[in-house]
Amino acid sequence: MPRYGFVGDMPDTKNLVLFVLRHVRTFVTMEDLSEMVMLDDNFNYFVFADAVSEMVDSGHLEKDAEGRIAVTERGAEAGQVVESALAVSLRRVAAEAAAQVAERIKRDSAVTADTFQRGGEHYLRCTMTDGIAPLAELTLYAGSAQQAALLAKRWRKNAEEIYKKLLESFAN
């Protein structure tokens, strides 16, 4: 990890958190948020966790029912004001990290796989959307809960490839 030396105290940490959340513009997990901001060897996770907690309490950040975090309007406005306090090189790296996380979140929300039971049998429901409309909705018999879980994991990982092969099968 590079040693920028620009993030070491509470105000810098808060500024960086506001900066990346303004770029992502959606709710993120603490894990995703830490991935976006832990860009510096000087970074302290405990200061980060305290900063997030303080900003939730102050109304700069909000948590949803699942505990994910997003910037509020108040936080976005404050972040815009203090953004220039972050070094340009740090902003560039943080913006890239935020873009990667945002892309992963977008992809993960577009590809879903849920297992369920009907009549004592195990099934898998797979979906893939383009963000607007469904591209694929597929329900498969799985045989067992373990098989359903394995198929769900593989769908989430390889949905685009599976979808492409499915279309090719119809075309041939």
Residue frames relative to the residue before (quaternion, step in Angstrom):
aa qw qx qy qz dx dy dz
M 1.0000 0.0000 0.0000 0.0000 0.00 0.00 0.00
P 0.4881 -0.6738 0.4654 0.3020 3.62 -0.85 0.88
R 0.3122 -0.7326 0.5741 0.1904 3.52 -1.20 0.51
Y 0.0909 -0.8216 0.5626 0.0125 3.54 0.10 1.31
G 0.2642 -0.7974 0.4997 0.2113 3.56 1.01 -0.81
F 0.5385 0.6540 -0.3885 0.3624 3.59 1.24 0.26
V 0.7315 0.3410 -0.2183 0.5486 3.59 1.21 -0.32
G 0.2374 0.7972 -0.5253 0.1792 3.53 -0.33 1.19
D 0.7810 0.2846 -0.1609 0.5321 3.56 1.07 -0.57
M 0.7478 -0.4303 0.2854 0.4173 3.53 -1.35 0.16
P 0.6776 0.4820 -0.3323 0.4452 3.68 0.75 -0.84
D 0.6439 0.5121 -0.3271 0.4649 3.62 0.97 -0.79
T 0.6478 0.5227 -0.3104 0.4590 3.54 0.99 -0.87
K 0.6537 0.5027 -0.3115 0.4721 3.58 0.92 -0.87
N 0.6399 0.5279 -0.3242 0.4547 3.59 0.94 -0.86
L 0.6760 0.4952 -0.2919 0.4610 3.56 0.93 -0.92
V 0.6307 0.5244 -0.3320 0.4658 3.60 0.98 -0.80
L 0.6631 0.4914 -0.3053 0.4750 3.59 0.89 -0.90
F 0.6290 0.5548 -0.3269 0.4356 3.56 1.00 -0.86
V 0.7309 0.4254 -0.2668 0.4621 3.61 0.70 -1.02
L 0.6597 0.5047 -0.3285 0.4496 3.60 0.97 -0.72
R 0.5943 0.5383 -0.3674 0.4713 3.59 1.14 -0.50
H 0.6743 0.4914 -0.2946 0.4658 3.59 1.10 -0.64
V 0.6821 0.4899 -0.2925 0.4574 3.58 1.04 -0.71
R 0.1036 -0.8629 0.4849 0.0979 3.59 1.06 -0.82
T 0.6885 0.3589 -0.3118 0.5477 3.57 1.01 0.86
F 0.6116 -0.5237 0.4223 0.4164 3.55 -1.26 0.15
V 0.0632 -0.7881 0.6123 0.0058 3.56 -1.02 0.88
T 0.5212 -0.6055 0.4911 0.3473 3.55 -1.24 0.41
M 0.6383 -0.4951 0.4051 0.4281 3.57 -1.26 0.28
E 0.6118 0.5552 -0.3454 0.4452 3.58 1.07 -0.71
D 0.6644 0.4868 -0.2975 0.4828 3.59 0.92 -0.91
L 0.6556 0.5156 -0.3128 0.4545 3.56 0.94 -0.89
S 0.6655 0.4889 -0.3173 0.4661 3.59 0.89 -0.84
E 0.6048 0.5536 -0.3522 0.4513 3.60 1.09 -0.67
M 0.6902 0.4888 -0.2773 0.4559 3.58 1.02 -0.80
V 0.7836 0.3657 -0.1862 0.4665 3.59 1.01 -0.69
M 0.6280 0.5296 -0.3577 0.4441 3.62 1.12 -0.38
L 0.2142 0.8167 -0.4889 0.2193 3.52 0.59 1.25
D 0.7255 0.4075 -0.1679 0.5286 3.53 1.29 -0.20
D 0.5174 -0.6524 0.4567 0.3131 3.60 -0.90 0.86
N 0.6452 0.5237 -0.3233 0.4528 3.58 1.14 -0.52
F 0.4954 0.6955 -0.4174 0.3110 3.58 1.24 -0.33
N 0.1833 -0.7821 0.5918 0.0669 3.57 -0.97 0.95
Y 0.4217 -0.7381 0.4693 0.2389 3.58 -0.54 1.20
F 0.6631 0.5185 -0.3182 0.4362 3.59 0.95 -0.81
V 0.6125 0.5088 -0.3385 0.5014 3.58 1.09 -0.66
F 0.6227 0.5466 -0.3206 0.4590 3.58 1.02 -0.85
A 0.6839 0.4822 -0.2921 0.4630 3.60 0.79 -1.01
D 0.6508 0.4996 -0.3128 0.4786 3.60 1.00 -0.80
A 0.6339 0.5395 -0.3273 0.4472 3.59 0.99 -0.84
V 0.6521 0.5037 -0.3134 0.4721 3.58 0.92 -0.89
S 0.6578 0.5157 -0.3094 0.4535 3.58 0.88 -0.92
E 0.6652 0.5000 -0.2996 0.4666 3.59 0.92 -0.90
M 0.6871 0.4805 -0.2932 0.4594 3.59 0.97 -0.82
V 0.5800 0.5281 -0.3768 0.4927 3.60 1.16 -0.46
D 0.6701 0.5072 -0.2920 0.4566 3.57 0.91 -0.95
S 0.7216 0.4442 -0.2484 0.4693 3.59 1.02 -0.77
G 0.5390 -0.6510 0.3900 0.3654 3.59 1.28 -0.11
H 0.4808 0.6573 -0.4477 0.3693 3.61 1.21 0.25
L 0.7503 0.1814 -0.1111 0.6259 3.55 1.27 -0.54
E 0.1501 -0.7675 0.6112 0.1219 3.55 -1.25 0.38
K 0.2828 -0.7275 0.5984 0.1810 3.53 -1.29 0.49
D 0.3422 -0.7145 0.5660 0.2278 3.54 -1.10 0.70
A 0.7563 -0.3961 0.2669 0.4471 3.58 -1.30 -0.01
E 0.6912 0.4604 -0.2689 0.4877 3.58 1.17 -0.53
G 0.5659 -0.6263 0.3719 0.3862 3.60 1.29 0.06
R 0.4630 0.6620 -0.4612 0.3671 3.57 1.26 0.18
I 0.3557 -0.7641 0.5203 0.1376 3.53 -1.17 0.69
A 0.0256 0.7674 -0.6403 0.0204 3.54 -1.17 0.75
V 0.5185 -0.6122 0.4929 0.3369 3.52 -1.25 0.42
T 0.3582 -0.7061 0.5671 0.2268 3.57 -1.09 0.74
E 0.6874 -0.4333 0.3530 0.4638 3.57 -1.27 0.05
R 0.6318 0.5328 -0.3216 0.4620 3.56 1.01 -0.85
G 0.6724 0.4972 -0.2862 0.4677 3.58 0.97 -0.88
A 0.6385 0.5276 -0.3240 0.4571 3.57 1.02 -0.80
E 0.6523 0.5041 -0.3119 0.4723 3.56 0.99 -0.84
A 0.6621 0.4916 -0.3059 0.4758 3.59 0.92 -0.88
G 0.6487 0.5344 -0.3146 0.4413 3.58 0.98 -0.84
Q 0.6346 0.5261 -0.3262 0.4627 3.54 1.05 -0.76
V 0.6517 0.5283 -0.3097 0.4475 3.57 1.01 -0.82
V 0.7889 0.3451 -0.1677 0.4801 3.60 0.88 -0.96
E 0.3720 0.7687 -0.4618 0.2395 3.60 1.25 -0.07
S 0.6691 0.5254 -0.3120 0.4230 3.59 0.90 -0.84
A 0.5498 0.6041 -0.4034 0.4123 3.60 1.23 -0.20
L 0.6226 0.5098 -0.3405 0.4863 3.59 1.24 -0.36
A 0.5425 -0.6190 0.4599 0.3333 3.56 -1.03 0.80
V 0.5940 -0.5947 0.4132 0.3504 3.56 -1.04 0.79
S 0.6601 0.5061 -0.3209 0.4531 3.61 0.90 -0.85
L 0.6484 0.5026 -0.3141 0.4779 3.58 1.03 -0.74
R 0.6295 0.5296 -0.3310 0.4622 3.60 0.99 -0.79
R 0.6458 0.5266 -0.3183 0.4521 3.57 0.97 -0.86
V 0.6842 0.4714 -0.2830 0.4791 3.59 0.85 -0.97
A 0.6601 0.5068 -0.3058 0.4624 3.60 0.96 -0.85
A 0.6355 0.5185 -0.3313 0.4664 3.61 0.99 -0.76
E 0.6398 0.5115 -0.3232 0.4739 3.60 1.02 -0.77
A 0.6506 0.5059 -0.3113 0.4731 3.59 0.96 -0.87
A 0.6483 0.5129 -0.3120 0.4683 3.59 0.97 -0.85
A 0.6457 0.5195 -0.3217 0.4580 3.60 0.97 -0.81
Q 0.6480 0.5138 -0.3186 0.4633 3.60 0.99 -0.79
V 0.6662 0.4845 -0.3024 0.4796 3.57 0.91 -0.88
A 0.6399 0.5263 -0.3266 0.4548 3.60 0.95 -0.84
E 0.6507 0.5091 -0.3142 0.4677 3.59 0.97 -0.81
R 0.6510 0.5051 -0.3151 0.4709 3.60 0.98 -0.82
I 0.6426 0.5123 -0.3199 0.4715 3.60 0.98 -0.84
K 0.6463 0.5194 -0.3164 0.4609 3.58 0.95 -0.86
R 0.6650 0.4915 -0.2997 0.4757 3.58 0.92 -0.89
D 0.6691 0.5077 -0.3050 0.4488 3.59 0.88 -0.92
S 0.6733 0.4751 -0.3088 0.4749 3.60 1.03 -0.65
A 0.6549 0.5175 -0.3051 0.4585 3.58 1.19 -0.46
V 0.7408 0.3120 -0.1749 0.5687 3.58 1.24 -0.44
T 0.0699 0.8048 -0.5847 0.0741 3.56 -0.60 1.12
A 0.0364 -0.7603 0.6480 0.0250 3.51 -1.28 0.51
D 0.0038 -0.8015 0.5957 -0.0522 3.54 -0.63 1.16
T 0.2591 -0.7444 0.5932 0.1637 3.53 -1.04 0.80
F 0.0490 0.7910 -0.6085 0.0394 3.56 -1.13 0.63
Q 0.3477 -0.7078 0.5727 0.2237 3.53 -1.34 0.26
R 0.0144 0.7517 -0.6593 0.0073 3.51 -1.20 0.71
G 0.8429 -0.0048 -0.0354 0.5369 3.55 -0.68 1.10
G 0.6944 -0.4817 0.2704 0.4612 3.58 1.06 0.69
E 0.6173 0.5261 -0.3405 0.4756 3.59 1.29 -0.04
H 0.3917 -0.7283 0.5228 0.2070 3.57 -1.16 0.67
Y 0.0488 -0.7998 0.5975 -0.0307 3.52 -0.96 1.00
L 0.2486 -0.7266 0.6231 0.1487 3.49 -1.39 0.32
R 0.1287 -0.7634 0.6293 0.0685 3.57 -0.94 0.93
C 0.0853 -0.8036 0.5890 -0.0059 3.57 -0.59 1.20
T 0.0132 0.7885 -0.6149 0.0010 3.56 -1.03 0.78
M 0.0283 -0.7523 0.6573 0.0333 3.51 -1.29 0.49
T 0.0631 -0.7996 0.5971 0.0108 3.57 -0.85 0.99
D 0.4428 -0.6516 0.5346 0.3059 3.51 -1.32 0.17
G 0.6552 -0.4887 0.3035 0.4897 3.56 1.29 0.23
I 0.7411 0.3217 -0.1888 0.5583 3.55 1.26 -0.36
A 0.8112 0.0113 0.0596 0.5816 3.55 0.75 -1.09
P 0.5758 -0.5913 0.4240 0.3729 3.59 -1.15 0.46
L 0.2787 -0.7349 0.5952 0.1672 3.54 -1.09 0.80
A 0.7959 -0.0152 0.0408 0.6039 3.55 1.09 -0.77
E 0.0081 0.7358 -0.6771 0.0092 3.49 -1.17 0.81
L 0.0627 0.8187 -0.5571 0.1243 3.53 -0.49 1.21
T 0.0947 -0.7706 0.6283 0.0498 3.57 -0.92 0.93
L 0.0697 -0.8185 0.5699 -0.0217 3.54 -0.76 1.11
Y 0.4321 -0.6301 0.5732 0.2961 3.53 -1.18 0.62
A 0.1984 -0.8278 0.5181 0.0829 3.58 -0.80 0.96
G 0.4787 -0.7003 0.4324 0.3058 3.62 1.09 -0.35
S 0.7914 -0.1010 0.0976 0.5950 3.57 0.87 -0.93
A 0.6497 -0.5059 0.3878 0.4141 3.56 -1.29 0.31
Q 0.6434 0.5274 -0.3235 0.4509 3.59 1.00 -0.79
Q 0.6593 0.4960 -0.3045 0.4760 3.56 0.96 -0.87
A 0.6326 0.5284 -0.3291 0.4607 3.59 0.99 -0.81
A 0.6576 0.5050 -0.3061 0.4678 3.59 0.95 -0.88
L 0.6527 0.5098 -0.3126 0.4652 3.60 0.97 -0.82
L 0.6629 0.4938 -0.3033 0.4741 3.58 0.93 -0.88
A 0.6249 0.5336 -0.3366 0.4598 3.61 1.01 -0.77
K 0.6489 0.5172 -0.3114 0.4630 3.58 0.93 -0.90
R 0.6828 0.4832 -0.2865 0.4672 3.59 0.92 -0.89
W 0.6170 0.5282 -0.3485 0.4679 3.60 1.03 -0.70
R 0.6637 0.5062 -0.3149 0.4518 3.59 0.84 -0.95
K 0.6974 0.4762 -0.2701 0.4625 3.58 0.99 -0.80
N 0.8370 0.2170 -0.0476 0.5001 3.59 0.89 -0.97
A 0.2094 0.8365 -0.4949 0.1077 3.61 1.16 0.39
E 0.6714 0.5043 -0.3184 0.4399 3.59 0.82 -0.90
E 0.6636 0.4951 -0.3036 0.4714 3.59 0.95 -0.85
I 0.6459 0.5089 -0.3162 0.4731 3.60 0.96 -0.86
Y 0.6418 0.5285 -0.3150 0.4577 3.58 0.95 -0.89
K 0.6549 0.5142 -0.3066 0.4612 3.57 0.92 -0.92
K 0.6705 0.4882 -0.3002 0.4711 3.60 0.93 -0.89
L 0.6157 0.5415 -0.3409 0.4598 3.57 1.06 -0.72
L 0.6680 0.4866 -0.3006 0.4760 3.60 0.91 -0.88
E 0.6381 0.5205 -0.3260 0.4644 3.57 0.99 -0.81
S 0.6283 0.5359 -0.3310 0.4565 3.60 1.04 -0.73
F 0.6577 0.4892 -0.3079 0.4830 3.57 1.02 -0.73
A 0.6735 0.5131 -0.2970 0.4415 3.58 1.03 -0.74
N 0.7032 0.4698 -0.2688 0.4609 3.60 1.09 -0.58
